Amino acid sequence: MSTVQSGTLQVLTEILDEVAEVPADQVTPEASFVEDLQLDSLSIVSVFVLVQRRFGVDVPNDVFDRLSTVGRTVAYLESGELPN
């Protein structure tokens, strides 16, 4: 994982802890927000509101709906495109 990815993952880990008290060791690229991290819809929206603020990006609703894992979210934040 590159330094940029590590930095992006670190910020996302901090947001997940702040919003939903998710332990850092559970935040992996493969982790699903719903199944693995047990986030409800309100928590997911809160996470993405903070993501948009901290990263200074706008995540359109159609993209937001497809960012189901930590890894997909990190990849999107770094490239501005949805990973395959």
Secondary structure as UniProt FT lines:
FT   HELIX           3..20
FT   HELIX           24..26
FT   TURN            29..30
FT   TURN            33..37
FT   HELIX           41..55
FT   HELIX           61..64
FT   TURN            65..66
FT   HELIX           70..79
//
